[in-house]
Amino acid sequence: MTAIDPGADIQLDPGGDEKHADYVTARIPLAGHVSPEWLRCYRKLVEEQKDPPLPARAEDETDRSWIIVRVPATITDERLRQVLDAACDLILKADVAEQAPPPTAKAEAIIRDWWAVRRG
């Protein structure tokens, strides 16, 4: 089960490049590494957050995996807390999605059953 690493510090990056000088990036450490499939599931869940969009992503690096949230420096306190909570709430959802059978599994099972009946 994927979890935030409470023993590690978050990393904060105020600003960044000229294009995003008025943004703050928070890197929230996860305990250990996540799989490429987990990263895909997390990315898909973030993309589904459309109203409003969730400015978060997950990355696996050599030392550990991270949830990365980039927000405007002018974001309200309440909205910032909501964004951070939403980004972290997706951790468990990505765990569940990673373990779910692929969407084709049900159709494959029906085809196999149909074929078994046809073959007698």
Biopython code that builds the backbone (N, CA, C, O; Angstrom):
import numpy as np
from Bio.PDB.StructureBuilder import StructureBuilder

atoms = [
    (1, "MET", "N", (0.847, -1.176, 0.000)),
    (1, "MET", "CA", (0.000, 0.000, 0.000)),
    (1, "MET", "C", (0.895, 1.242, 0.000)),
    (1, "MET", "O", (1.819, 1.358, 0.805)),
    (2, "THR", "N", (0.611, 2.137, -0.890)),
    (2, "THR", "CA", (1.398, 3.357, -1.047)),
    (2, "THR", "C", (1.014, 4.351, 0.044)),
    (2, "THR", "O", (-0.163, 4.505, 0.369)),
    (3, "ALA", "N", (2.004, 5.015, 0.598)),
    (3, "ALA", "CA", (1.747, 5.976, 1.670)),
    (3, "ALA", "C", (2.752, 7.112, 1.619)),
    (3, "ALA", "O", (3.857, 6.975, 1.093)),
    (4, "ILE", "N", (2.340, 8.228, 2.175)),
    (4, "ILE", "CA", (3.254, 9.348, 2.374)),
    (4, "ILE", "C", (4.264, 8.926, 3.431)),
    (4, "ILE", "O", (3.918, 8.234, 4.389)),
    (5, "ASP", "N", (5.497, 9.337, 3.258)),
    (5, "ASP", "CA", (6.547, 9.010, 4.215)),
    (5, "ASP", "C", (6.609, 10.119, 5.271)),
    (5, "ASP", "O", (7.170, 11.184, 5.013)),
    (6, "PRO", "N", (6.030, 9.875, 6.469)),
    (6, "PRO", "CA", (6.005, 10.922, 7.489)),
    (6, "PRO", "C", (7.382, 11.209, 8.091)),
    (6, "PRO", "O", (7.562, 12.226, 8.760)),
    (7, "GLY", "N", (8.348, 10.326, 7.861)),
    (7, "GLY", "CA", (9.688, 10.539, 8.391)),
    (7, "GLY", "C", (10.565, 11.385, 7.492)),
    (7, "GLY", "O", (11.666, 11.774, 7.884)),
    (8, "ALA", "N", (10.098, 11.670, 6.307)),
    (8, "ALA", "CA", (10.868, 12.484, 5.361)),
    (8, "ALA", "C", (10.266, 13.880, 5.282)),
    (8, "ALA", "O", (9.095, 14.080, 5.607)),
    (9, "ASP", "N", (11.057, 14.825, 4.857)),
    (9, "ASP", "CA", (10.569, 16.194, 4.708)),
    (9, "ASP", "C", (10.013, 16.418, 3.313)),
    (9, "ASP", "O", (10.446, 15.802, 2.340)),
    (10, "ILE", "N", (9.048, 17.312, 3.245)),
    (10, "ILE", "CA", (8.593, 17.764, 1.938)),
    (10, "ILE", "C", (9.662, 18.679, 1.372)),
    (10, "ILE", "O", (10.498, 19.206, 2.106)),
    (11, "GLN", "N", (9.630, 18.859, 0.085)),
    (11, "GLN", "CA", (10.540, 19.799, -0.554)),
    (11, "GLN", "C", (9.704, 20.915, -1.160)),
    (11, "GLN", "O", (8.717, 20.653, -1.848)),
    (12, "LEU", "N", (10.085, 22.126, -0.912)),
    (12, "LEU", "CA", (9.371, 23.281, -1.453)),
    (12, "LEU", "C", (10.282, 24.043, -2.394)),
    (12, "LEU", "O", (11.458, 24.261, -2.102)),
    (13, "ASP", "N", (9.732, 24.441, -3.512)),
    (13, "ASP", "CA", (10.486, 25.208, -4.494)),
    (13, "ASP", "C", (9.668, 26.436, -4.864)),
    (13, "ASP", "O", (8.785, 26.360, -5.718)),
    (14, "PRO", "N", (9.955, 27.569, -4.226)),
    (14, "PRO", "CA", (9.244, 28.790, -4.612)),
    (14, "PRO", "C", (9.777, 29.280, -5.951)),
    (14, "PRO", "O", (10.986, 29.335, -6.175)),
    (15, "GLY", "N", (8.872, 29.626, -6.813)),
    (15, "GLY", "CA", (9.290, 30.130, -8.115)),
    (15, "GLY", "C", (9.658, 29.022, -9.055)),
    (15, "GLY", "O", (8.845, 28.142, -9.339)),
    (16, "GLY", "N", (10.836, 29.054, -9.526)),
    (16, "GLY", "CA", (11.276, 28.091, -10.516)),
    (16, "GLY", "C", (11.878, 28.844, -11.671)),
    (16, "GLY", "O", (12.856, 29.573, -11.507)),
    (17, "ASP", "N", (11.301, 28.671, -12.835)),
    (17, "ASP", "CA", (11.815, 29.389, -13.995)),
    (17, "ASP", "C", (11.057, 30.707, -14.170)),
    (17, "ASP", "O", (10.115, 31.004, -13.434)),
    (18, "GLU", "N", (11.485, 31.475, -15.147)),
    (18, "GLU", "CA", (10.857, 32.781, -15.376)),
    (18, "GLU", "C", (9.377, 32.649, -15.716)),
    (18, "GLU", "O", (8.573, 33.502, -15.339)),
    (19, "LYS", "N", (9.023, 31.599, -16.416)),
    (19, "LYS", "CA", (7.634, 31.409, -16.834)),
    (19, "LYS", "C", (6.730, 31.136, -15.639)),
    (19, "LYS", "O", (5.555, 31.504, -15.657)),
    (20, "HIS", "N", (7.260, 30.496, -14.602)),
    (20, "HIS", "CA", (6.455, 30.110, -13.448)),
    (20, "HIS", "C", (6.978, 30.746, -12.159)),
    (20, "HIS", "O", (6.956, 30.113, -11.104)),
    (21, "ALA", "N", (7.441, 31.976, -12.236)),
    (21, "ALA", "CA", (8.060, 32.635, -11.084)),
    (21, "ALA", "C", (7.071, 32.843, -9.945)),
    (21, "ALA", "O", (7.487, 32.930, -8.789)),
    (22, "ASP", "N", (5.794, 32.923, -10.231)),
    (22, "ASP", "CA", (4.792, 33.175, -9.194)),
    (22, "ASP", "C", (4.110, 31.888, -8.746)),
    (22, "ASP", "O", (2.948, 31.911, -8.340)),
    (23, "TYR", "N", (4.819, 30.772, -8.816)),
    (23, "TYR", "CA", (4.285, 29.473, -8.415)),
    (23, "TYR", "C", (5.133, 28.885, -7.301)),
    (23, "TYR", "O", (6.301, 29.237, -7.134)),
    (24, "VAL", "N", (4.531, 27.993, -6.550)),
    (24, "VAL", "CA", (5.241, 27.223, -5.534)),
    (24, "VAL", "C", (5.017, 25.748, -5.857)),
    (24, "VAL", "O", (3.894, 25.323, -6.130)),
    (25, "THR", "N", (6.095, 24.979, -5.822)),
    (25, "THR", "CA", (6.009, 23.547, -6.053)),
    (25, "THR", "C", (6.308, 22.824, -4.756)),
    (25, "THR", "O", (7.329, 23.065, -4.113)),
    (26, "ALA", "N", (5.400, 21.931, -4.380)),
    (26, "ALA", "CA", (5.595, 21.099, -3.192)),
    (26, "ALA", "C", (5.810, 19.666, -3.654)),
    (26, "ALA", "O", (5.037, 19.140, -4.455)),
    (27, "ARG", "N", (6.850, 19.047, -3.150)),
    (27, "ARG", "CA", (7.154, 17.651, -3.448)),
    (27, "ARG", "C", (6.909, 16.865, -2.163)),
    (27, "ARG", "O", (7.627, 17.021, -1.175)),
    (28, "ILE", "N", (5.889, 16.025, -2.198)),
    (28, "ILE", "CA", (5.470, 15.247, -1.030)),
    (28, "ILE", "C", (6.067, 13.853, -1.166)),
    (28, "ILE", "O", (5.780, 13.150, -2.136)),
    (29, "PRO", "N", (6.907, 13.438, -0.192)),
    (29, "PRO", "CA", (7.601, 12.162, -0.327)),
    (29, "PRO", "C", (6.699, 10.958, -0.046)),
    (29, "PRO", "O", (5.925, 10.948, 0.910)),
    (30, "LEU", "N", (6.821, 9.963, -0.894)),
    (30, "LEU", "CA", (6.149, 8.693, -0.658)),
    (30, "LEU", "C", (7.160, 7.720, -0.061)),
    (30, "LEU", "O", (8.367, 7.858, -0.261)),
    (31, "ALA", "N", (6.661, 6.756, 0.657)),
    (31, "ALA", "CA", (7.529, 5.739, 1.248)),
    (31, "ALA", "C", (7.938, 4.763, 0.145)),
    (31, "ALA", "O", (7.112, 3.991, -0.342)),
    (32, "GLY", "N", (9.180, 4.799, -0.239)),
    (32, "GLY", "CA", (9.677, 3.877, -1.252)),
    (32, "GLY", "C", (9.314, 4.290, -2.671)),
    (32, "GLY", "O", (9.160, 5.469, -2.990)),
    (33, "HIS", "N", (9.183, 3.267, -3.505)),
    (33, "HIS", "CA", (8.928, 3.489, -4.930)),
    (33, "HIS", "C", (7.560, 2.943, -5.325)),
    (33, "HIS", "O", (7.039, 2.016, -4.705)),
    (34, "VAL", "N", (6.998, 3.533, -6.362)),
    (34, "VAL", "CA", (5.756, 3.030, -6.944)),
    (34, "VAL", "C", (6.070, 2.447, -8.314)),
    (34, "VAL", "O", (7.110, 2.737, -8.906)),
    (35, "SER", "N", (5.164, 1.631, -8.801)),
    (35, "SER", "CA", (5.366, 0.978, -10.094)),
    (35, "SER", "C", (4.964, 1.906, -11.244)),
    (35, "SER", "O", (4.245, 2.883, -11.034)),
    (36, "PRO", "N", (5.427, 1.600, -12.450)),
    (36, "PRO", "CA", (4.980, 2.374, -13.614)),
    (36, "PRO", "C", (3.455, 2.305, -13.779)),
    (36, "PRO", "O", (2.835, 3.280, -14.202)),
    (37, "GLU", "N", (2.858, 1.168, -13.450)),
    (37, "GLU", "CA", (1.395, 1.037, -13.546)),
    (37, "GLU", "C", (0.714, 1.964, -12.547)),
    (37, "GLU", "O", (-0.296, 2.587, -12.873)),
    (38, "TRP", "N", (1.254, 2.064, -11.335)),
    (38, "TRP", "CA", (0.699, 2.964, -10.333)),
    (38, "TRP", "C", (0.787, 4.405, -10.828)),
    (38, "TRP", "O", (-0.168, 5.170, -10.692)),
    (39, "LEU", "N", (1.922, 4.771, -11.396)),
    (39, "LEU", "CA", (2.073, 6.128, -11.937)),
    (39, "LEU", "C", (1.043, 6.401, -13.021)),
    (39, "LEU", "O", (0.479, 7.493, -13.085)),
    (40, "ARG", "N", (0.796, 5.411, -13.876)),
    (40, "ARG", "CA", (-0.223, 5.567, -14.927)),
    (40, "ARG", "C", (-1.603, 5.765, -14.313)),
    (40, "ARG", "O", (-2.367, 6.622, -14.758)),
    (41, "CYS", "N", (-1.920, 4.976, -13.296)),
    (41, "CYS", "CA", (-3.220, 5.091, -12.633)),
    (41, "CYS", "C", (-3.368, 6.464, -11.974)),
    (41, "CYS", "O", (-4.420, 7.096, -12.079)),
    (42, "TYR", "N", (-2.318, 6.923, -11.295)),
    (42, "TYR", "CA", (-2.373, 8.238, -10.642)),
    (42, "TYR", "C", (-2.575, 9.335, -11.686)),
    (42, "TYR", "O", (-3.402, 10.228, -11.504)),
    (43, "ARG", "N", (-1.817, 9.264, -12.778)),
    (43, "ARG", "CA", (-1.939, 10.265, -13.845)),
    (43, "ARG", "C", (-3.362, 10.292, -14.394)),
    (43, "ARG", "O", (-3.923, 11.364, -14.621)),
    (44, "LYS", "N", (-3.941, 9.123, -14.605)),
    (44, "LYS", "CA", (-5.310, 9.053, -15.134)),
    (44, "LYS", "C", (-6.303, 9.674, -14.150)),
    (44, "LYS", "O", (-7.207, 10.404, -14.557)),
    (45, "LEU", "N", (-6.137, 9.387, -12.864)),
    (45, "LEU", "CA", (-7.028, 9.960, -11.860)),
    (45, "LEU", "C", (-6.906, 11.477, -11.806)),
    (45, "LEU", "O", (-7.910, 12.173, -11.655)),
    (46, "VAL", "N", (-5.691, 11.996, -11.927)),
    (46, "VAL", "CA", (-5.493, 13.452, -11.950)),
    (46, "VAL", "C", (-6.188, 14.050, -13.167)),
    (46, "VAL", "O", (-6.846, 15.086, -13.065)),
    (47, "GLU", "N", (-6.043, 13.399, -14.313)),
    (47, "GLU", "CA", (-6.664, 13.908, -15.539)),
    (47, "GLU", "C", (-8.186, 13.934, -15.438)),
    (47, "GLU", "O", (-8.830, 14.761, -16.083)),
    (48, "GLU", "N", (-8.762, 13.055, -14.649)),
    (48, "GLU", "CA", (-10.215, 13.017, -14.476)),
    (48, "GLU", "C", (-10.722, 14.167, -13.607)),
    (48, "GLU", "O", (-11.918, 14.460, -13.611)),
    (49, "GLN", "N", (-9.835, 14.817, -12.871)),
    (49, "GLN", "CA", (-10.203, 15.950, -12.017)),
    (49, "GLN", "C", (-10.245, 17.200, -12.890)),
    (49, "GLN", "O", (-9.230, 17.875, -13.062)),
    (50, "LYS", "N", (-11.393, 17.502, -13.429)),
    (50, "LYS", "CA", (-11.480, 18.597, -14.398)),
    (50, "LYS", "C", (-12.092, 19.875, -13.837)),
    (50, "LYS", "O", (-11.825, 20.955, -14.364)),
    (51, "ASP", "N", (-12.890, 19.790, -12.805)),
    (51, "ASP", "CA", (-13.599, 20.978, -12.350)),
    (51, "ASP", "C", (-13.450, 21.169, -10.856)),
    (51, "ASP", "O", (-14.287, 20.674, -10.102)),
    (52, "PRO", "N", (-12.453, 21.842, -10.406)),
    (52, "PRO", "CA", (-11.340, 22.422, -11.155)),
    (52, "PRO", "C", (-10.241, 21.386, -11.388)),
    (52, "PRO", "O", (-10.209, 20.352, -10.720)),
    (53, "PRO", "N", (-9.349, 21.660, -12.328)),
    (53, "PRO", "CA", (-8.239, 20.744, -12.583)),
    (53, "PRO", "C", (-7.337, 20.633, -11.354)),
    (53, "PRO", "O", (-7.218, 21.574, -10.569)),
    (54, "LEU", "N", (-6.719, 19.497, -11.205)),
    (54, "LEU", "CA", (-5.825, 19.266, -10.071)),
    (54, "LEU", "C", (-4.380, 19.407, -10.546)),
    (54, "LEU", "O", (-3.933, 18.625, -11.385)),
    (55, "PRO", "N", (-3.645, 20.388, -10.027)),
    (55, "PRO", "CA", (-2.270, 20.616, -10.481)),
    (55, "PRO", "C", (-1.274, 19.690, -9.769)),
    (55, "PRO", "O", (-0.394, 20.145, -9.038)),
    (56, "ALA", "N", (-1.435, 18.396, -9.998)),
    (56, "ALA", "CA", (-0.593, 17.414, -9.314)),
    (56, "ALA", "C", (-0.112, 16.365, -10.298)),
    (56, "ALA", "O", (-0.704, 16.151, -11.356)),
    (57, "ARG", "N", (0.981, 15.718, -9.917)),
    (57, "ARG", "CA", (1.501, 14.593, -10.689)),
    (57, "ARG", "C", (2.313, 13.724, -9.741)),
    (57, "ARG", "O", (2.653, 14.149, -8.637)),
    (58, "ALA", "N", (2.616, 12.532, -10.163)),
    (58, "ALA", "CA", (3.465, 11.639, -9.383)),
    (58, "ALA", "C", (4.682, 11.302, -10.222)),
    (58, "ALA", "O", (4.596, 11.177, -11.443)),
    (59, "GLU", "N", (5.811, 11.158, -9.557)),
    (59, "GLU", "CA", (7.046, 10.792, -10.252)),
    (59, "GLU", "C", (7.810, 9.786, -9.414)),
    (59, "GLU", "O", (7.785, 9.835, -8.184)),
    (60, "ASP", "N", (8.488, 8.875, -10.091)),
    (60, "ASP", "CA", (9.380, 7.940, -9.427)),
    (60, "ASP", "C", (10.796, 8.343, -9.789)),
    (60, "ASP", "O", (11.153, 8.391, -10.966)),
    (61, "GLU", "N", (11.596, 8.631, -8.785)),
    (61, "GLU", "CA", (12.977, 9.034, -8.997)),
    (61, "GLU", "C", (13.896, 8.021, -8.334)),
    (61, "GLU", "O", (13.422, 7.069, -7.713)),
    (62, "THR", "N", (15.185, 8.209, -8.456)),
    (62, "THR", "CA", (16.129, 7.212, -7.948)),
    (62, "THR", "C", (16.031, 7.006, -6.438)),
    (62, "THR", "O", (16.225, 5.892, -5.952)),
    (63, "ASP", "N", (15.735, 8.064, -5.700)),
    (63, "ASP", "CA", (15.686, 7.939, -4.240)),
    (63, "ASP", "C", (14.334, 7.462, -3.717)),
    (63, "ASP", "O", (14.277, 6.727, -2.732)),
    (64, "ARG", "N", (13.258, 7.870, -4.361)),
    (64, "ARG", "CA", (11.908, 7.540, -3.918)),
    (64, "ARG", "C", (10.903, 8.056, -4.936)),
    (64, "ARG", "O", (11.270, 8.629, -5.962)),
    (65, "SER", "N", (9.641, 7.845, -4.636)),
    (65, "SER", "CA", (8.564, 8.411, -5.458)),
    (65, "SER", "C", (8.000, 9.636, -4.745)),
    (65, "SER", "O", (8.108, 9.776, -3.526)),
    (66, "TRP", "N", (7.402, 10.506, -5.530)),
    (66, "TRP", "CA", (6.910, 11.785, -5.011)),
    (66, "TRP", "C", (5.544, 12.110, -5.608)),
    (66, "TRP", "O", (5.235, 11.727, -6.737)),
    (67, "ILE", "N", (4.740, 12.820, -4.831)),
    (67, "ILE", "CA", (3.566, 13.521, -5.347)),
    (67, "ILE", "C", (4.012, 14.973, -5.468)),
    (67, "ILE", "O", (4.534, 15.552, -4.514)),
    (68, "ILE", "N", (3.808, 15.546, -6.625)),
    (68, "ILE", "CA", (4.281, 16.904, -6.885)),
    (68, "ILE", "C", (3.081, 17.785, -7.206)),
    (68, "ILE", "O", (2.295, 17.498, -8.109)),
    (69, "VAL", "N", (2.965, 18.858, -6.446)),
    (69, "VAL", "CA", (1.851, 19.791, -6.608)),
    (69, "VAL", "C", (2.439, 21.165, -6.884)),
    (69, "VAL", "O", (3.293, 21.645, -6.139)),
    (70, "ARG", "N", (1.976, 21.799, -7.961)),
    (70, "ARG", "CA", (2.449, 23.148, -8.298)),
    (70, "ARG", "C", (1.251, 24.081, -8.344)),
    (70, "ARG", "O", (0.307, 23.864, -9.103)),
    (71, "VAL", "N", (1.302, 25.120, -7.524)),
    (71, "VAL", "CA", (0.174, 26.038, -7.407)),
    (71, "VAL", "C", (0.657, 27.484, -7.522)),
    (71, "VAL", "O", (1.819, 27.787, -7.251)),
    (72, "PRO", "N", (-0.253, 28.368, -7.929)),
    (72, "PRO", "CA", (0.108, 29.790, -7.939)),
    (72, "PRO", "C", (0.352, 30.265, -6.509)),
    (72, "PRO", "O", (-0.319, 29.823, -5.577)),
    (73, "ALA", "N", (1.299, 31.151, -6.347)),
    (73, "ALA", "CA", (1.600, 31.700, -5.021)),
    (73, "ALA", "C", (0.409, 32.473, -4.451)),
    (73, "ALA", "O", (0.319, 32.667, -3.239)),
    (74, "THR", "N", (-0.492, 32.908, -5.309)),
    (74, "THR", "CA", (-1.645, 33.702, -4.872)),
    (74, "THR", "C", (-2.862, 32.854, -4.515)),
    (74, "THR", "O", (-3.927, 33.402, -4.230)),
    (75, "ILE", "N", (-2.727, 31.536, -4.525)),
    (75, "ILE", "CA", (-3.846, 30.657, -4.221)),
    (75, "ILE", "C", (-4.329, 30.921, -2.789)),
    (75, "ILE", "O", (-3.530, 31.223, -1.903)),
    (76, "THR", "N", (-5.624, 30.807, -2.577)),
    (76, "THR", "CA", (-6.143, 31.027, -1.219)),
    (76, "THR", "C", (-5.724, 29.879, -0.302)),
    (76, "THR", "O", (-5.463, 28.765, -0.755)),
    (77, "ASP", "N", (-5.667, 30.171, 0.977)),
    (77, "ASP", "CA", (-5.281, 29.148, 1.957)),
    (77, "ASP", "C", (-6.187, 27.927, 1.865)),
    (77, "ASP", "O", (-5.713, 26.792, 1.840)),
    (78, "GLU", "N", (-7.479, 28.168, 1.816)),
    (78, "GLU", "CA", (-8.445, 27.062, 1.773)),
    (78, "GLU", "C", (-8.290, 26.240, 0.502)),
    (78, "GLU", "O", (-8.319, 25.010, 0.549)),
    (79, "ARG", "N", (-8.128, 26.903, -0.619)),
    (79, "ARG", "CA", (-7.972, 26.171, -1.883)),
    (79, "ARG", "C", (-6.668, 25.368, -1.883)),
    (79, "ARG", "O", (-6.639, 24.245, -2.385)),
    (80, "LEU", "N", (-5.607, 25.922, -1.336)),
    (80, "LEU", "CA", (-4.341, 25.196, -1.275)),
    (80, "LEU", "C", (-4.494, 23.922, -0.448)),
    (80, "LEU", "O", (-4.010, 22.863, -0.846)),
    (81, "ARG", "N", (-5.152, 24.017, 0.678)),
    (81, "ARG", "CA", (-5.390, 22.820, 1.501)),
    (81, "ARG", "C", (-6.227, 21.793, 0.732)),
    (81, "ARG", "O", (-5.967, 20.592, 0.809)),
    (82, "GLN", "N", (-7.223, 22.267, -0.003)),
    (82, "GLN", "CA", (-8.063, 21.367, -0.800)),
    (82, "GLN", "C", (-7.241, 20.653, -1.876)),
    (82, "GLN", "O", (-7.406, 19.452, -2.091)),
    (83, "VAL", "N", (-6.366, 21.385, -2.542)),
    (83, "VAL", "CA", (-5.530, 20.805, -3.593)),
    (83, "VAL", "C", (-4.593, 19.749, -3.003)),
    (83, "VAL", "O", (-4.463, 18.655, -3.552)),
    (84, "LEU", "N", (-3.946, 20.075, -1.893)),
    (84, "LEU", "CA", (-3.034, 19.117, -1.261)),
    (84, "LEU", "C", (-3.785, 17.867, -0.797)),
    (84, "LEU", "O", (-3.312, 16.747, -0.989)),
    (85, "ASP", "N", (-4.954, 18.065, -0.187)),
    (85, "ASP", "CA", (-5.755, 16.914, 0.248)),
    (85, "ASP", "C", (-6.191, 16.064, -0.941)),
    (85, "ASP", "O", (-6.120, 14.836, -0.893)),
    (86, "ALA", "N", (-6.639, 16.719, -2.000)),
    (86, "ALA", "CA", (-7.100, 15.980, -3.182)),
    (86, "ALA", "C", (-5.961, 15.185, -3.814)),
    (86, "ALA", "O", (-6.153, 14.040, -4.225)),
    (87, "ALA", "N", (-4.783, 15.787, -3.891)),
    (87, "ALA", "CA", (-3.629, 15.090, -4.470)),
    (87, "ALA", "C", (-3.278, 13.860, -3.641)),
    (87, "ALA", "O", (-2.949, 12.808, -4.189)),
    (88, "CYS", "N", (-3.348, 13.993, -2.329)),
    (88, "CYS", "CA", (-3.023, 12.857, -1.454)),
    (88, "CYS", "C", (-4.142, 11.823, -1.408)),
    (88, "CYS", "O", (-3.873, 10.633, -1.244)),
    (89, "ASP", "N", (-5.392, 12.256, -1.550)),
    (89, "ASP", "CA", (-6.513, 11.313, -1.582)),
    (89, "ASP", "C", (-6.419, 10.369, -2.770)),
    (89, "ASP", "O", (-6.925, 9.248, -2.718)),
    (90, "LEU", "N", (-5.774, 10.816, -3.835)),
    (90, "LEU", "CA", (-5.650, 9.972, -5.028)),
    (90, "LEU", "C", (-4.642, 8.839, -4.837)),
    (90, "LEU", "O", (-4.600, 7.913, -5.648)),
    (91, "ILE", "N", (-3.831, 8.896, -3.781)),
    (91, "ILE", "CA", (-2.846, 7.838, -3.545)),
    (91, "ILE", "C", (-3.559, 6.506, -3.350)),
    (91, "ILE", "O", (-3.224, 5.521, -4.009)),
    (92, "LEU", "N", (-4.535, 6.469, -2.455)),
    (92, "LEU", "CA", (-5.279, 5.231, -2.211)),
    (92, "LEU", "C", (-6.059, 4.807, -3.451)),
    (92, "LEU", "O", (-6.130, 3.620, -3.768)),
    (93, "LYS", "N", (-6.638, 5.769, -4.146)),
    (93, "LYS", "CA", (-7.393, 5.445, -5.359)),
    (93, "LYS", "C", (-6.482, 4.842, -6.423)),
    (93, "LYS", "O", (-6.889, 3.936, -7.152)),
    (94, "ALA", "N", (-5.256, 5.339, -6.513)),
    (94, "ALA", "CA", (-4.306, 4.765, -7.478)),
    (94, "ALA", "C", (-3.924, 3.347, -7.061)),
    (94, "ALA", "O", (-3.741, 2.479, -7.915)),
    (95, "ASP", "N", (-3.800, 3.104, -5.753)),
    (95, "ASP", "CA", (-3.529, 1.739, -5.268)),
    (95, "ASP", "C", (-4.636, 0.793, -5.709)),
    (95, "ASP", "O", (-4.367, -0.298, -6.212)),
    (96, "VAL", "N", (-5.882, 1.216, -5.517)),
    (96, "VAL", "CA", (-7.034, 0.383, -5.883)),
    (96, "VAL", "C", (-7.064, 0.167, -7.395)),
    (96, "VAL", "O", (-7.270, -0.955, -7.859)),
    (97, "ALA", "N", (-6.861, 1.231, -8.157)),
    (97, "ALA", "CA", (-6.892, 1.127, -9.620)),
    (97, "ALA", "C", (-5.784, 0.219, -10.135)),
    (97, "ALA", "O", (-5.979, -0.511, -11.107)),
    (98, "GLU", "N", (-4.620, 0.259, -9.489)),
    (98, "GLU", "CA", (-3.496, -0.578, -9.917)),
    (98, "GLU", "C", (-3.823, -2.062, -9.742)),
    (98, "GLU", "O", (-3.379, -2.895, -10.531)),
    (99, "GLN", "N", (-4.595, -2.387, -8.713)),
    (99, "GLN", "CA", (-4.928, -3.781, -8.417)),
    (99, "GLN", "C", (-6.147, -4.288, -9.189)),
    (99, "GLN", "O", (-6.386, -5.494, -9.252)),
    (100, "ALA", "N", (-6.905, -3.382, -9.767)),
    (100, "ALA", "CA", (-8.123, -3.773, -10.487)),
    (100, "ALA", "C", (-7.772, -4.555, -11.743)),
    (100, "ALA", "O", (-6.753, -4.296, -12.383)),
    (101, "PRO", "N", (-8.629, -5.518, -12.094)),
    (101, "PRO", "CA", (-8.380, -6.230, -13.343)),
    (101, "PRO", "C", (-8.494, -5.264, -14.519)),
    (101, "PRO", "O", (-9.213, -4.268, -14.431)),
    (102, "PRO", "N", (-7.802, -5.541, -15.603)),
    (102, "PRO", "CA", (-7.894, -4.641, -16.755)),
    (102, "PRO", "C", (-9.323, -4.596, -17.274)),
    (102, "PRO", "O", (-10.074, -5.554, -17.088)),
    (103, "PRO", "N", (-9.710, -3.509, -17.916)),
    (103, "PRO", "CA", (-11.079, -3.374, -18.395)),
    (103, "PRO", "C", (-11.478, -4.464, -19.384)),
    (103, "PRO", "O", (-12.668, -4.711, -19.583)),
    (104, "THR", "N", (-10.515, -5.107, -19.993)),
    (104, "THR", "CA", (-10.820, -6.155, -20.957)),
    (104, "THR", "C", (-11.106, -7.504, -20.304)),
    (104, "THR", "O", (-11.569, -8.429, -20.973)),
    (105, "ALA", "N", (-10.834, -7.626, -18.998)),
    (105, "ALA", "CA", (-10.961, -8.925, -18.322)),
    (105, "ALA", "C", (-12.364, -9.497, -18.409)),
    (105, "ALA", "O", (-12.522, -10.689, -18.672)),
    (106, "LYS", "N", (-13.378, -8.687, -18.197)),
    (106, "LYS", "CA", (-14.761, -9.172, -18.230)),
    (106, "LYS", "C", (-15.112, -9.673, -19.629)),
    (106, "LYS", "O", (-15.679, -10.755, -19.782)),
    (107, "ALA", "N", (-14.776, -8.887, -20.644)),
    (107, "ALA", "CA", (-15.077, -9.297, -22.015)),
    (107, "ALA", "C", (-14.332, -10.580, -22.375)),
    (107, "ALA", "O", (-14.886, -11.458, -23.036)),
    (108, "GLU", "N", (-13.084, -10.686, -21.944)),
    (108, "GLU", "CA", (-12.312, -11.900, -22.220)),
    (108, "GLU", "C", (-12.965, -13.121, -21.581)),
    (108, "GLU", "O", (-13.029, -14.183, -22.201)),
    (109, "ALA", "N", (-13.449, -12.985, -20.353)),
    (109, "ALA", "CA", (-14.103, -14.104, -19.673)),
    (109, "ALA", "C", (-15.372, -14.525, -20.398)),
    (109, "ALA", "O", (-15.641, -15.719, -20.532)),
    (110, "ILE", "N", (-16.143, -13.576, -20.861)),
    (110, "ILE", "CA", (-17.384, -13.894, -21.594)),
    (110, "ILE", "C", (-17.049, -14.597, -22.898)),
    (110, "ILE", "O", (-17.715, -15.564, -23.267)),
    (111, "ILE", "N", (-16.030, -14.127, -23.598)),
    (111, "ILE", "CA", (-15.632, -14.758, -24.865)),
    (111, "ILE", "C", (-15.176, -16.188, -24.616)),
    (111, "ILE", "O", (-15.521, -17.097, -25.371)),
    (112, "ARG", "N", (-14.395, -16.386, -23.547)),
    (112, "ARG", "CA", (-13.950, -17.756, -23.233)),
    (112, "ARG", "C", (-15.130, -18.660, -22.913)),
    (112, "ARG", "O", (-15.170, -19.805, -23.364)),
    (113, "ASP", "N", (-16.097, -18.160, -22.138)),
    (113, "ASP", "CA", (-17.301, -18.958, -21.826)),
    (113, "ASP", "C", (-18.085, -19.273, -23.099)),
    (113, "ASP", "O", (-18.526, -20.404, -23.306)),
    (114, "TRP", "N", (-18.248, -18.268, -23.938)),
    (114, "TRP", "CA", (-18.970, -18.462, -25.200)),
    (114, "TRP", "C", (-18.260, -19.533, -26.036)),
    (114, "TRP", "O", (-18.905, -20.423, -26.591)),
    (115, "TRP", "N", (-16.941, -19.439, -26.121)),
    (115, "TRP", "CA", (-16.174, -20.381, -26.910)),
    (115, "TRP", "C", (-16.288, -21.797, -26.362)),
    (115, "TRP", "O", (-16.404, -22.759, -27.121)),
    (116, "ALA", "N", (-16.255, -21.916, -25.039)),
    (116, "ALA", "CA", (-16.382, -23.235, -24.414)),
    (116, "ALA", "C", (-17.735, -23.860, -24.745)),
    (116, "ALA", "O", (-17.809, -25.063, -24.995)),
    (117, "VAL", "N", (-18.794, -23.074, -24.750)),
    (117, "VAL", "CA", (-20.129, -23.583, -25.106)),
    (117, "VAL", "C", (-20.165, -23.990, -26.570)),
    (117, "VAL", "O", (-20.729, -25.034, -26.899)),
    (118, "ARG", "N", (-19.589, -23.208, -27.440)),
    (118, "ARG", "CA", (-19.579, -23.502, -28.868)),
    (118, "ARG", "C", (-18.818, -24.787, -29.170)),
    (118, "ARG", "O", (-19.193, -25.549, -30.061)),
    (119, "ARG", "N", (-17.763, -25.013, -28.429)),
    (119, "ARG", "CA", (-16.930, -26.191, -28.673)),
    (119, "ARG", "C", (-17.585, -27.473, -28.121)),
    (119, "ARG", "O", (-17.190, -28.596, -28.434)),
    (120, "GLY", "N", (-18.599, -27.237, -27.288)),
    (120, "GLY", "CA", (-19.357, -28.393, -26.783)),
    (120, "GLY", "C", (-18.705, -28.962, -25.625)),
    (120, "GLY", "O", (-19.193, -29.941, -25.061)),
]
sb = StructureBuilder()
sb.init_structure("model")
sb.init_model(0)
sb.init_chain("A")
sb.init_seg("    ")
for serial, (resi, resn, name, xyz) in enumerate(atoms, 1):
    if name == "N":
        sb.init_residue(resn, " ", resi, " ")
    sb.init_atom(name, np.array(xyz, "f"), 0.0, 1.0, " ", f" {name:<3s}", serial, name[0])
structure = sb.get_structure()
